[in-house]
Amino acid sequence: MDIWMIFVILAIIAVVIELFAPTMFCINFAIAGVITAVISLFYSNIGILLIIFAALSLFSILFIKPLFLKMLKRNTNADFASQYIGKVVKCIEPINKVSGAVTIYDERWEARLSDDSEEIPAGSDVKIVSNVSLMLYVEKV
């Protein structure tokens, strides 16, 4: 078996583990494994290749993983804001400070008043002004 195959197999195993436990940890070893496999096509000293693999893994954990997580978090928030915040939607249950619901794209979402105004009756149009997790905060249009 060629050395490059060992690193490719290691990368595949890391990807499979990442699929079952998506922690953004094992993917670092997959990245290092692929790069080391390519390097092993030109250089065959297993000791040096293991050092390269370890260094690439450490580099990926320290620098690439935080970058991926930052991009993932930024994209998630931007998608939600662009899809929902500022939209005028239909109230399907009376909305007050402790209960209520709206419908967005045929999906039911929990909603609460964003201010101290009176209860909004079902059937009214409301504007989404913010969210906290999966809770939408609305105001009467």
N, C-alpha and C positions, 0 to 999 in steps of 0.2 A: 504494500500500500504506500502510495506517495505521501510525502509530508503534507502537501497542500490539501489532500483529502481529509486528513485528520482535523485541520482547522475549519474546513467547510462543514464537516459533520458536527463539530463543536458549535459552530454558528447556527446550524439548523436546530440542534437540541436547545440552544438558548432561545431561539425564536419560538419554538413549541412551548417551552416553559413560560415565556412571556405571554403567549396566547391564553394560557390557563390561569396565570397569576399576573394580571397587567399592572405591574408596579413600576415600570420603566427602569428596572434594574438589570434584568437578564439581557435586554436588548443591547446594552453596552458591550457585553461579551460577544454578541453576534456581530456587532460592528467591528470589534477588534479581531474576531476570527476571520471575517472576510478579508480585511486589509492584510492580516498576517498570511492568509492563504495566497494572496497575490504576491506578496514579498517572497514567499517560499518558492515561487516559481523561478526566482532568480538567485536565491541564496538558500543553501540546504543545511546549515549548521543548526540542529534542533535546539541547542542550548541558547543560542542567540535569538532564535525565533520565539522561544518561550519568554525571553526577556522582553522582546518587542511586543508580544501578545499582552504581557502583564502591564507594560507601560501604556499601550493603547487602551487597555481596559480601564486603567486608572485615569487616564486623560479623559476618556469618554464619561466616566462617572462624575468627575469633578467639573467638567466644562460643558459637555454636550447635553447631558441629562438636564441640568438647570435651564439651558437654553430651550430645549424641547418643552419642558413644563411651562416655562414663561410664555412660549408661543401658543401652547394649547389653552392656557388660561385666558390669554388675550383674545383668541379667536372665539372661545365660548361666550364670553361676555359681549363681544361685539355682535355676534350673531343674534343673541337674545335681544339686545337693545335695538338693532335694526329691524327685527321682525315685530316686536310688540310695543315698545315704549313709544307713546304718542299716538297709537292707534285708537280709533273710536270703535267700540264694540258694544254688543247687546248684552244687557243685564238679564240673566235667566232666573235669578233668585234675588230677593230683596238684599241690598248690601248695606251693612252698617259696620261698626267697629269690630264686631266679633264673628260675623258670618256673612255669607253671600257668595255668588258665583257669576261668572260671565262665560260667554262662548266665543272662542277665537278659532277660525278655520275649522269649525265643527268639533272643537275640543272643549271640554268643560275645564275651567280653571277657577280655583278659589280666589276670591277677591275681598278686599276690605277698603273702607274709606280712607283716603289719604289725609283728610282734615276732620274737623269737628262738625261738619255739616249734618243735616238730617238724613235719615235713611233714604236710600234710593230705591224706588219700587221696581219690581220685575218688569221687563219690557222697555225700560229706559235705555238711552244711549249714554255710555260713559267713556271717558278717556283714560287710558292707562298712563300713569305718571311715574311709577317706579315698581321695583320688585325686590323682594327679599327671598332668596331661594326660589321656591315655586309659588309663593304668595304674591299676587298682584295688588297694587294699591292704585285706586281709581278716584276720579272726581267726576261730578256731573257735568255734562256738556251744556 
